[in-house]
Amino acid sequence: MIPTRRSFLHTAALGVVGTALSGESLLAGVPSVQQPALPLSQELGDRFDPWIEVEADALAHNVAEVRRLTANRPILAVIKNNAYGLDLTTTAALLEPMPKVVGFAVVKVEAAIALKEAGIGKPVYLMGLFPESMAPELAHLGVRPCLYSEDALRLIEPMVQTVGEPIDAHIYLDTGMGRMGVRFEDAESILKSLMDIPAIRVEGVYSHFATADEGDPGYAEYQLKQFEGILKIAEQMGLTFEHVHLSNSGSVLNLPESSFTLVRVGLLLYGAFPSDEVPKDFPLEPVMEFTAPVVNLRKVKAGTLVSYGGVWSAPHDTVIGVIQVGFADGLPRSWYEEGCISLKGERYKIAGRVCMDQFTVDFFNANVKAGDEVLLFGKNKTDSILIEEISESIGSTPYVLFTAIGGRTKRIFKGL
């Protein structure tokens, strides 16, 4: 059961308010630091751990905006890797009632099974590899495979034997990604083979862009022409497909002519742009708010070294706050150089290297106490630290940051 924000924070408050972790850090006499209200020996458990709040209304808003931008195309929602860190089954449950979300795409067989066992009724497309031994279970659950080579066709036989009827499948074409999929030169022979296999209903055909979120459209346009060429061959053979999809988050913005019959979108739904080389005049709403409480405060003198490596020293007498979040929770280690958090709408610099489980903040003259919530990234009522801001600063991508959020972080869904 996903906890509500109210119940989670109420539990947290019992152990958080004013509590420090060592006698040295109680800071008697420092006006901006409040004394602990509870004994230091109190069992704290995981109540100092971070949480993310997922805004259901923001998710619905982004779905509507993608529909508007793509002339009301149906959406195949990409929810791989735990729905980009949000939570696989709860995110799917939020998206499923939306009429224009026609199905879900995942890569791992475990995710496909989890969705179906959670009661997701719309089609689930497994776009990754799976062992032949899993084919009967996938067929029984109604998971739809994506075929990437002639060898993959053999996986259909045990699926058909399980359900006793043809299997709906999509064909994955490699138009230039060079990773998986039927090669352009092999496409015609594969399509002919499929025409002779009544056990397979070829419901759809798709490919994947390699550079659609980059400023130079040349290679993406080449891939689009390759894809259109294969579609032309299929048309000449008398093959038609219910679903034709090539467009991802980057091409929705940079190459709208690639939308075809539906769009296969992930990151845009979750409120982030895929790169700094796409148009950003698109009214996205951040879906995720990554938050944690201050767990410890201490006064330090100017020149005091803080955190690993001694790369940061206090520029003045200040108050150092500890946030029990680290790179093991998804806060990038390299963010310390330019990084900040937001407390009550004001930004404060990270002080020293991000550790595995904690990091430190220079609160200087802030009115801060143990238990106060700080925004790590996302948007709350008083501020926003966009995930794109962090990714651009450290030379990464929102994809990496979203999916790095670990299992120790609680997920709280608002608007359910």
C-alpha beads as a LAMMPS data file, in Angstrom:
LAMMPS data file: protein, C-alpha beads

416 atoms
415 bonds

1 atom types
1 bond types

-500.0 500.0 xlo xhi
-500.0 500.0 ylo yhi
-500.0 500.0 zlo zhi

Masses

1 110.0

Atoms # bond

1 1 1 0.000 0.000 0.000
2 1 1 1.377 3.432 -0.969
3 1 1 1.401 5.705 2.120
4 1 1 -0.247 9.086 1.972
5 1 1 1.905 12.157 2.483
6 1 1 0.017 12.980 5.680
7 1 1 0.521 9.548 7.287
8 1 1 4.182 9.364 6.277
9 1 1 5.098 12.814 7.564
10 1 1 3.119 12.277 10.779
11 1 1 5.169 9.160 11.474
12 1 1 8.363 10.973 10.555
13 1 1 7.571 13.884 12.843
14 1 1 7.481 11.612 15.908
15 1 1 11.193 11.003 15.556
16 1 1 12.418 13.923 13.495
17 1 1 11.471 17.160 15.157
18 1 1 14.574 18.721 16.617
19 1 1 16.482 15.450 16.952
20 1 1 20.253 15.460 16.418
21 1 1 22.450 12.389 16.177
22 1 1 25.215 13.317 18.608
23 1 1 25.601 15.457 21.703
24 1 1 28.276 17.580 20.025
25 1 1 25.789 18.727 17.389
26 1 1 23.073 20.055 19.689
27 1 1 24.378 23.612 19.270
28 1 1 23.172 25.133 22.503
29 1 1 22.925 28.866 22.192
30 1 1 22.864 29.064 18.420
31 1 1 19.697 31.029 17.607
32 1 1 18.951 29.384 14.260
33 1 1 19.181 25.810 15.574
34 1 1 16.439 24.402 17.770
35 1 1 17.136 21.966 20.606
36 1 1 15.965 18.345 20.295
37 1 1 12.518 17.635 21.676
38 1 1 13.008 13.869 21.991
39 1 1 15.697 11.700 23.624
40 1 1 18.656 10.906 21.379
41 1 1 18.219 7.232 22.228
42 1 1 14.793 7.073 20.590
43 1 1 14.573 4.479 17.836
44 1 1 14.566 6.398 14.540
45 1 1 14.234 3.560 12.042
46 1 1 13.932 4.745 8.433
47 1 1 12.039 7.923 9.246
48 1 1 14.974 10.076 8.179
49 1 1 15.060 8.546 4.722
50 1 1 14.044 10.509 1.612
51 1 1 10.782 10.289 -0.236
52 1 1 9.383 11.303 -3.582
53 1 1 5.913 12.719 -4.016
54 1 1 4.297 11.946 -7.358
55 1 1 1.658 14.389 -8.554
56 1 1 -1.105 12.478 -10.352
57 1 1 -2.538 15.733 -11.715
58 1 1 0.815 16.674 -13.251
59 1 1 1.018 13.276 -14.944
60 1 1 -2.451 13.758 -16.440
61 1 1 -1.491 17.266 -17.567
62 1 1 1.590 15.989 -19.406
63 1 1 -0.389 13.236 -21.122
64 1 1 -2.856 15.856 -22.364
65 1 1 -0.033 18.087 -23.610
66 1 1 1.631 15.240 -25.527
67 1 1 -1.718 14.475 -27.137
68 1 1 -2.135 18.122 -28.112
69 1 1 1.358 18.340 -29.569
70 1 1 0.926 15.140 -31.605
71 1 1 -2.518 15.871 -33.085
72 1 1 -4.231 13.656 -30.525
73 1 1 -2.187 10.543 -31.344
74 1 1 -2.653 7.556 -29.027
75 1 1 0.192 7.090 -26.541
76 1 1 2.156 3.942 -25.821
77 1 1 3.442 4.838 -22.355
78 1 1 7.022 3.767 -21.665
79 1 1 7.225 2.708 -18.010
80 1 1 10.446 0.713 -18.023
81 1 1 12.819 0.734 -15.052
82 1 1 10.124 1.172 -12.418
83 1 1 8.386 3.874 -14.474
84 1 1 11.582 5.963 -14.552
85 1 1 11.858 5.683 -10.787
86 1 1 8.262 6.627 -9.917
87 1 1 6.811 3.154 -9.186
88 1 1 5.860 0.695 -11.897
89 1 1 2.426 -0.581 -10.972
90 1 1 1.050 2.578 -9.361
91 1 1 2.097 4.697 -12.329
92 1 1 0.478 2.223 -14.719
93 1 1 -2.702 2.291 -12.633
94 1 1 -2.787 6.094 -12.917
95 1 1 -2.254 6.039 -16.678
96 1 1 -4.546 3.147 -17.564
97 1 1 -7.890 4.997 -17.224
98 1 1 -6.709 7.708 -19.635
99 1 1 -8.423 6.936 -22.963
100 1 1 -5.507 7.907 -25.200
101 1 1 -2.999 5.725 -23.344
102 1 1 -3.385 2.520 -25.340
103 1 1 -0.758 0.364 -23.665
104 1 1 2.529 0.095 -21.821
105 1 1 6.082 -0.650 -22.940
106 1 1 8.665 -2.324 -20.711
107 1 1 12.004 -4.024 -21.315
108 1 1 12.357 -6.505 -18.457
109 1 1 10.261 -9.653 -18.307
110 1 1 9.760 -9.183 -14.548
111 1 1 8.144 -5.798 -15.168
112 1 1 5.742 -7.215 -17.744
113 1 1 4.682 -9.959 -15.357
114 1 1 4.306 -7.532 -12.441
115 1 1 1.988 -5.291 -14.462
116 1 1 -0.280 -8.119 -15.474
117 1 1 -0.321 -9.636 -11.995
118 1 1 -1.256 -6.189 -10.649
119 1 1 -4.369 -6.262 -12.829
120 1 1 -3.330 -3.938 -15.666
121 1 1 -5.800 -4.661 -18.459
122 1 1 -4.402 -2.653 -21.358
123 1 1 -1.756 -4.294 -23.549
124 1 1 1.726 -4.683 -22.115
125 1 1 4.487 -4.881 -24.729
126 1 1 7.724 -6.605 -23.787
127 1 1 10.414 -4.860 -25.824
128 1 1 13.342 -6.791 -24.423
129 1 1 14.674 -10.319 -24.547
130 1 1 13.107 -13.142 -22.609
131 1 1 14.057 -16.810 -22.158
132 1 1 12.064 -19.467 -23.954
133 1 1 11.196 -20.984 -20.577
134 1 1 9.173 -17.852 -19.738
135 1 1 7.139 -17.910 -22.941
136 1 1 4.194 -19.949 -21.564
137 1 1 3.756 -17.680 -18.529
138 1 1 3.926 -14.551 -20.672
139 1 1 1.327 -15.975 -23.036
140 1 1 -0.942 -16.946 -20.166
141 1 1 -0.773 -13.389 -18.801
142 1 1 -1.384 -11.837 -22.228
143 1 1 1.976 -10.074 -22.521
144 1 1 2.692 -9.124 -26.128
145 1 1 6.199 -9.838 -27.417
146 1 1 8.281 -7.666 -29.712
147 1 1 10.202 -9.680 -32.291
148 1 1 13.683 -8.463 -33.134
149 1 1 15.098 -11.272 -35.330
150 1 1 14.175 -14.417 -37.202
151 1 1 15.479 -16.447 -34.260
152 1 1 12.961 -14.751 -32.012
153 1 1 10.101 -16.236 -34.020
154 1 1 10.692 -19.581 -32.308
155 1 1 9.549 -18.043 -29.022
156 1 1 6.041 -17.758 -30.415
157 1 1 5.425 -21.512 -30.669
158 1 1 5.356 -22.212 -26.897
159 1 1 3.198 -19.100 -26.424
160 1 1 0.666 -20.338 -28.969
161 1 1 0.671 -23.796 -27.417
162 1 1 -0.173 -22.230 -24.055
163 1 1 -3.185 -20.178 -25.139
164 1 1 -4.263 -22.145 -28.208
165 1 1 -4.648 -19.091 -30.415
166 1 1 -2.501 -16.643 -32.419
167 1 1 -0.247 -14.245 -30.536
168 1 1 -0.262 -10.474 -31.105
169 1 1 3.268 -9.178 -31.629
170 1 1 5.190 -6.127 -32.821
171 1 1 8.199 -6.259 -35.119
172 1 1 11.253 -4.257 -34.075
173 1 1 13.205 -2.847 -37.033
174 1 1 16.765 -1.538 -36.764
175 1 1 16.889 1.615 -38.871
176 1 1 20.179 2.888 -37.502
177 1 1 20.377 2.426 -33.737
178 1 1 22.649 -0.580 -34.270
179 1 1 21.565 -2.285 -31.084
180 1 1 18.701 -4.705 -31.715
181 1 1 16.021 -5.248 -34.299
182 1 1 15.577 -6.692 -37.772
183 1 1 18.190 -5.186 -40.098
184 1 1 16.971 -3.098 -43.009
185 1 1 18.398 -5.574 -45.535
186 1 1 16.635 -8.497 -43.817
187 1 1 13.266 -6.816 -43.369
188 1 1 11.639 -8.066 -46.580
189 1 1 12.504 -11.725 -45.923
190 1 1 11.297 -11.503 -42.303
191 1 1 8.017 -9.940 -43.396
192 1 1 7.528 -12.723 -45.949
193 1 1 8.188 -15.315 -43.248
194 1 1 5.600 -13.717 -40.991
195 1 1 2.982 -13.900 -43.714
196 1 1 3.409 -17.664 -43.651
197 1 1 3.052 -18.012 -39.874
198 1 1 -0.645 -17.807 -38.958
199 1 1 0.237 -18.188 -35.261
200 1 1 1.560 -14.611 -35.250
201 1 1 -0.698 -11.593 -35.698
202 1 1 1.649 -8.766 -36.581
203 1 1 -0.199 -6.035 -34.761
204 1 1 2.506 -3.414 -35.052
205 1 1 5.898 -2.383 -36.351
206 1 1 8.359 0.051 -34.802
207 1 1 11.907 1.322 -34.650
208 1 1 13.952 3.498 -32.317
209 1 1 15.741 6.800 -32.914
210 1 1 19.377 7.191 -31.911
211 1 1 19.684 10.998 -32.112
212 1 1 16.176 12.469 -32.117
213 1 1 16.888 14.667 -29.083
214 1 1 19.935 16.299 -30.679
215 1 1 20.010 19.595 -32.515
216 1 1 21.208 18.205 -35.858
217 1 1 18.251 16.281 -37.349
218 1 1 20.265 14.659 -40.146
219 1 1 20.662 11.147 -38.777
220 1 1 17.139 11.026 -37.357
221 1 1 15.806 12.015 -40.779
222 1 1 17.872 9.197 -42.302
223 1 1 16.316 6.716 -39.866
224 1 1 12.860 8.027 -40.691
225 1 1 13.485 7.402 -44.414
226 1 1 14.729 3.886 -43.658
227 1 1 11.580 3.194 -41.666
228 1 1 9.329 4.592 -44.372
229 1 1 11.144 2.406 -46.905
230 1 1 10.339 -0.741 -44.947
231 1 1 6.714 0.342 -44.583
232 1 1 6.561 0.746 -48.359
233 1 1 7.869 -2.790 -48.837
234 1 1 5.245 -4.114 -46.427
235 1 1 2.506 -2.218 -48.256
236 1 1 3.581 -3.746 -51.572
237 1 1 3.355 -7.184 -49.957
238 1 1 -0.173 -6.458 -48.763
239 1 1 0.788 -6.155 -45.098
240 1 1 -0.908 -3.555 -42.917
241 1 1 -0.320 -2.760 -39.245
242 1 1 -2.680 -1.419 -36.611
243 1 1 0.178 0.281 -34.784
244 1 1 3.138 2.011 -36.439
245 1 1 5.428 3.834 -34.022
246 1 1 8.798 5.506 -34.229
247 1 1 8.365 8.735 -32.286
248 1 1 9.871 9.022 -28.797
249 1 1 10.135 12.002 -26.431
250 1 1 12.909 13.632 -28.456
251 1 1 11.237 13.263 -31.847
252 1 1 7.859 14.446 -30.553
253 1 1 9.607 17.792 -30.103
254 1 1 12.241 17.746 -32.858
255 1 1 10.696 15.630 -35.624
256 1 1 6.883 15.718 -35.412
257 1 1 6.472 14.091 -38.852
258 1 1 7.658 10.816 -37.301
259 1 1 4.530 10.290 -35.207
260 1 1 2.674 7.788 -37.487
261 1 1 -0.295 6.043 -35.800
262 1 1 0.870 6.419 -32.183
263 1 1 3.728 7.864 -30.147
264 1 1 5.922 5.898 -27.750
265 1 1 6.743 8.323 -24.970
266 1 1 8.250 8.065 -21.511
267 1 1 10.256 11.020 -20.195
268 1 1 7.873 13.759 -21.375
269 1 1 5.053 12.131 -19.414
270 1 1 7.108 12.458 -16.246
271 1 1 7.735 16.152 -16.736
272 1 1 11.270 16.460 -18.103
273 1 1 12.872 17.315 -21.428
274 1 1 15.265 14.731 -22.895
275 1 1 18.086 17.180 -23.658
276 1 1 18.976 20.852 -24.005
277 1 1 18.690 20.520 -27.799
278 1 1 14.905 20.280 -28.002
279 1 1 12.321 23.095 -27.956
280 1 1 11.302 23.871 -24.381
281 1 1 8.283 26.057 -25.058
282 1 1 6.167 23.053 -24.118
283 1 1 4.222 23.395 -20.851
284 1 1 5.433 20.357 -18.940
285 1 1 4.772 19.910 -15.234
286 1 1 7.371 18.087 -13.115
287 1 1 5.675 14.967 -11.795
288 1 1 8.204 14.104 -9.100
289 1 1 9.207 16.012 -5.961
290 1 1 12.324 14.511 -4.350
291 1 1 12.399 15.549 -0.694
292 1 1 14.222 14.729 2.537
293 1 1 14.421 16.104 6.082
294 1 1 17.340 17.771 7.820
295 1 1 18.580 15.194 10.330
296 1 1 21.441 16.992 12.072
297 1 1 22.797 20.518 12.543
298 1 1 26.117 21.757 13.874
299 1 1 27.943 25.047 14.154
300 1 1 31.378 25.210 12.531
301 1 1 34.106 27.852 12.388
302 1 1 35.402 29.469 9.199
303 1 1 37.968 27.191 7.576
304 1 1 36.449 23.947 8.863
305 1 1 36.732 21.122 6.317
306 1 1 33.513 19.256 5.611
307 1 1 32.926 15.841 3.976
308 1 1 35.241 13.508 2.080
309 1 1 38.462 14.741 0.583
310 1 1 38.378 18.053 2.423
311 1 1 37.521 19.794 -0.839
312 1 1 35.120 22.208 0.857
313 1 1 35.993 24.500 3.739
314 1 1 33.595 26.840 5.482
315 1 1 34.038 30.354 4.073
316 1 1 32.687 31.826 7.310
317 1 1 31.278 30.741 10.639
318 1 1 28.187 28.823 9.660
319 1 1 25.690 26.059 10.366
320 1 1 26.151 22.743 8.557
321 1 1 23.071 20.605 8.033
322 1 1 23.086 16.895 7.294
323 1 1 20.547 15.418 4.888
324 1 1 20.324 11.629 5.011
325 1 1 20.401 11.155 1.247
326 1 1 23.399 10.117 -0.813
327 1 1 24.438 8.857 -4.190
328 1 1 23.080 5.423 -3.229
329 1 1 19.641 7.084 -3.192
330 1 1 20.082 8.800 -6.545
331 1 1 21.583 12.176 -5.654
332 1 1 24.532 12.449 -8.059
333 1 1 27.925 12.676 -6.380
334 1 1 29.217 15.246 -8.854
335 1 1 26.357 17.661 -8.084
336 1 1 28.237 18.978 -5.033
337 1 1 30.322 21.388 -7.100
338 1 1 27.400 23.522 -8.286
339 1 1 24.613 21.906 -6.319
340 1 1 22.019 23.312 -3.981
341 1 1 18.840 22.423 -2.152
342 1 1 15.777 24.523 -1.451
343 1 1 14.488 25.228 2.057
344 1 1 11.280 27.249 2.367
345 1 1 11.819 28.742 -1.072
346 1 1 15.455 29.728 -0.481
347 1 1 18.443 27.952 -2.016
348 1 1 21.474 26.806 -0.044
349 1 1 24.704 25.369 -1.403
350 1 1 25.809 21.791 -0.917
351 1 1 28.903 21.785 1.308
352 1 1 31.408 19.155 0.220
353 1 1 31.155 15.877 -1.611
354 1 1 27.927 13.909 -1.648
355 1 1 28.496 10.707 0.336
356 1 1 26.892 7.309 -0.173
357 1 1 24.149 7.883 2.414
358 1 1 24.324 11.569 3.372
359 1 1 25.331 15.010 2.223
360 1 1 25.902 18.342 3.923
361 1 1 24.532 21.823 3.321
362 1 1 25.829 25.276 4.241
363 1 1 22.780 26.840 5.921
364 1 1 24.692 29.923 7.156
365 1 1 22.043 32.204 8.725
366 1 1 18.973 30.206 7.701
367 1 1 16.108 29.692 10.108
368 1 1 16.460 25.913 10.048
369 1 1 15.757 23.115 12.490
370 1 1 16.101 19.357 12.439
371 1 1 13.092 17.857 10.698
372 1 1 12.663 20.664 8.166
373 1 1 12.016 19.392 4.643
374 1 1 14.379 20.300 1.837
375 1 1 13.699 19.982 -1.877
376 1 1 16.382 18.024 -3.737
377 1 1 14.800 18.302 -7.163
378 1 1 11.351 18.691 -8.637
379 1 1 8.753 21.286 -7.732
380 1 1 6.954 22.137 -4.506
381 1 1 4.803 25.058 -3.379
382 1 1 7.727 27.420 -2.807
383 1 1 10.404 26.539 -5.370
384 1 1 11.555 24.254 -8.150
385 1 1 14.905 22.667 -8.917
386 1 1 14.396 21.126 -12.317
387 1 1 16.061 17.813 -13.021
388 1 1 17.293 19.304 -16.304
389 1 1 19.202 21.951 -14.305
390 1 1 21.108 19.233 -12.476
391 1 1 21.731 17.030 -15.515
392 1 1 23.064 19.921 -17.598
393 1 1 25.327 21.037 -14.745
394 1 1 26.966 17.618 -14.316
395 1 1 26.947 16.542 -17.974
396 1 1 24.332 13.844 -17.545
397 1 1 20.703 13.362 -18.642
398 1 1 17.327 13.347 -16.868
399 1 1 17.023 9.660 -17.810
400 1 1 20.029 8.816 -15.651
401 1 1 18.871 10.905 -12.695
402 1 1 15.285 9.654 -12.691
403 1 1 16.243 6.005 -12.851
404 1 1 18.987 6.308 -10.219
405 1 1 16.480 6.882 -7.402
406 1 1 16.850 3.795 -5.267
407 1 1 14.616 1.481 -3.321
408 1 1 15.302 3.150 0.043
409 1 1 13.276 6.142 -1.129
410 1 1 9.572 6.026 -0.300
411 1 1 7.042 6.807 -3.017
412 1 1 3.979 8.843 -2.079
413 1 1 1.291 9.435 -4.688
414 1 1 -0.795 12.589 -4.384
415 1 1 -4.183 12.804 -6.038
416 1 1 -5.008 9.098 -6.057

Bonds

1 1 1 2
2 1 2 3
3 1 3 4
4 1 4 5
5 1 5 6
6 1 6 7
7 1 7 8
8 1 8 9
9 1 9 10
10 1 10 11
11 1 11 12
12 1 12 13
13 1 13 14
14 1 14 15
15 1 15 16
16 1 16 17
17 1 17 18
18 1 18 19
19 1 19 20
20 1 20 21
21 1 21 22
22 1 22 23
23 1 23 24
24 1 24 25
25 1 25 26
26 1 26 27
27 1 27 28
28 1 28 29
29 1 29 30
30 1 30 31
31 1 31 32
32 1 32 33
33 1 33 34
34 1 34 35
35 1 35 36
36 1 36 37
37 1 37 38
38 1 38 39
39 1 39 40
40 1 40 41
41 1 41 42
42 1 42 43
43 1 43 44
44 1 44 45
45 1 45 46
46 1 46 47
47 1 47 48
48 1 48 49
49 1 49 50
50 1 50 51
51 1 51 52
52 1 52 53
53 1 53 54
54 1 54 55
55 1 55 56
56 1 56 57
57 1 57 58
58 1 58 59
59 1 59 60
60 1 60 61
61 1 61 62
62 1 62 63
63 1 63 64
64 1 64 65
65 1 65 66
66 1 66 67
67 1 67 68
68 1 68 69
69 1 69 70
70 1 70 71
71 1 71 72
72 1 72 73
73 1 73 74
74 1 74 75
75 1 75 76
76 1 76 77
77 1 77 78
78 1 78 79
79 1 79 80
80 1 80 81
81 1 81 82
82 1 82 83
83 1 83 84
84 1 84 85
85 1 85 86
86 1 86 87
87 1 87 88
88 1 88 89
89 1 89 90
90 1 90 91
91 1 91 92
92 1 92 93
93 1 93 94
94 1 94 95
95 1 95 96
96 1 96 97
97 1 97 98
98 1 98 99
99 1 99 100
100 1 100 101
101 1 101 102
102 1 102 103
103 1 103 104
104 1 104 105
105 1 105 106
106 1 106 107
107 1 107 108
108 1 108 109
109 1 109 110
110 1 110 111
111 1 111 112
112 1 112 113
113 1 113 114
114 1 114 115
115 1 115 116
116 1 116 117
117 1 117 118
118 1 118 119
119 1 119 120
120 1 120 121
121 1 121 122
122 1 122 123
123 1 123 124
124 1 124 125
125 1 125 126
126 1 126 127
127 1 127 128
128 1 128 129
129 1 129 130
130 1 130 131
131 1 131 132
132 1 132 133
133 1 133 134
134 1 134 135
135 1 135 136
136 1 136 137
137 1 137 138
138 1 138 139
139 1 139 140
140 1 140 141
141 1 141 142
142 1 142 143
143 1 143 144
144 1 144 145
145 1 145 146
146 1 146 147
147 1 147 148
148 1 148 149
149 1 149 150
150 1 150 151
151 1 151 152
152 1 152 153
153 1 153 154
154 1 154 155
155 1 155 156
156 1 156 157
157 1 157 158
158 1 158 159
159 1 159 160
160 1 160 161
161 1 161 162
162 1 162 163
163 1 163 164
164 1 164 165
165 1 165 166
166 1 166 167
167 1 167 168
168 1 168 169
169 1 169 170
170 1 170 171
171 1 171 172
172 1 172 173
173 1 173 174
174 1 174 175
175 1 175 176
176 1 176 177
177 1 177 178
178 1 178 179
179 1 179 180
180 1 180 181
181 1 181 182
182 1 182 183
183 1 183 184
184 1 184 185
185 1 185 186
186 1 186 187
187 1 187 188
188 1 188 189
189 1 189 190
190 1 190 191
191 1 191 192
192 1 192 193
193 1 193 194
194 1 194 195
195 1 195 196
196 1 196 197
197 1 197 198
198 1 198 199
199 1 199 200
200 1 200 201
201 1 201 202
202 1 202 203
203 1 203 204
204 1 204 205
205 1 205 206
206 1 206 207
207 1 207 208
208 1 208 209
209 1 209 210
210 1 210 211
211 1 211 212
212 1 212 213
213 1 213 214
214 1 214 215
215 1 215 216
216 1 216 217
217 1 217 218
218 1 218 219
219 1 219 220
220 1 220 221
221 1 221 222
222 1 222 223
223 1 223 224
224 1 224 225
225 1 225 226
226 1 226 227
227 1 227 228
228 1 228 229
229 1 229 230
230 1 230 231
231 1 231 232
232 1 232 233
233 1 233 234
234 1 234 235
235 1 235 236
236 1 236 237
237 1 237 238
238 1 238 239
239 1 239 240
240 1 240 241
241 1 241 242
242 1 242 243
243 1 243 244
244 1 244 245
245 1 245 246
246 1 246 247
247 1 247 248
248 1 248 249
249 1 249 250
250 1 250 251
251 1 251 252
252 1 252 253
253 1 253 254
254 1 254 255
255 1 255 256
256 1 256 257
257 1 257 258
258 1 258 259
259 1 259 260
260 1 260 261
261 1 261 262
262 1 262 263
263 1 263 264
264 1 264 265
265 1 265 266
266 1 266 267
267 1 267 268
268 1 268 269
269 1 269 270
270 1 270 271
271 1 271 272
272 1 272 273
273 1 273 274
274 1 274 275
275 1 275 276
276 1 276 277
277 1 277 278
278 1 278 279
279 1 279 280
280 1 280 281
281 1 281 282
282 1 282 283
283 1 283 284
284 1 284 285
285 1 285 286
286 1 286 287
287 1 287 288
288 1 288 289
289 1 289 290
290 1 290 291
291 1 291 292
292 1 292 293
293 1 293 294
294 1 294 295
295 1 295 296
296 1 296 297
297 1 297 298
298 1 298 299
299 1 299 300
300 1 300 301
301 1 301 302
302 1 302 303
303 1 303 304
304 1 304 305
305 1 305 306
306 1 306 307
307 1 307 308
308 1 308 309
309 1 309 310
310 1 310 311
311 1 311 312
312 1 312 313
313 1 313 314
314 1 314 315
315 1 315 316
316 1 316 317
317 1 317 318
318 1 318 319
319 1 319 320
320 1 320 321
321 1 321 322
322 1 322 323
323 1 323 324
324 1 324 325
325 1 325 326
326 1 326 327
327 1 327 328
328 1 328 329
329 1 329 330
330 1 330 331
331 1 331 332
332 1 332 333
333 1 333 334
334 1 334 335
335 1 335 336
336 1 336 337
337 1 337 338
338 1 338 339
339 1 339 340
340 1 340 341
341 1 341 342
342 1 342 343
343 1 343 344
344 1 344 345
345 1 345 346
346 1 346 347
347 1 347 348
348 1 348 349
349 1 349 350
350 1 350 351
351 1 351 352
352 1 352 353
353 1 353 354
354 1 354 355
355 1 355 356
356 1 356 357
357 1 357 358
358 1 358 359
359 1 359 360
360 1 360 361
361 1 361 362
362 1 362 363
363 1 363 364
364 1 364 365
365 1 365 366
366 1 366 367
367 1 367 368
368 1 368 369
369 1 369 370
370 1 370 371
371 1 371 372
372 1 372 373
373 1 373 374
374 1 374 375
375 1 375 376
376 1 376 377
377 1 377 378
378 1 378 379
379 1 379 380
380 1 380 381
381 1 381 382
382 1 382 383
383 1 383 384
384 1 384 385
385 1 385 386
386 1 386 387
387 1 387 388
388 1 388 389
389 1 389 390
390 1 390 391
391 1 391 392
392 1 392 393
393 1 393 394
394 1 394 395
395 1 395 396
396 1 396 397
397 1 397 398
398 1 398 399
399 1 399 400
400 1 400 401
401 1 401 402
402 1 402 403
403 1 403 404
404 1 404 405
405 1 405 406
406 1 406 407
407 1 407 408
408 1 408 409
409 1 409 410
410 1 410 411
411 1 411 412
412 1 412 413
413 1 413 414
414 1 414 415
415 1 415 416
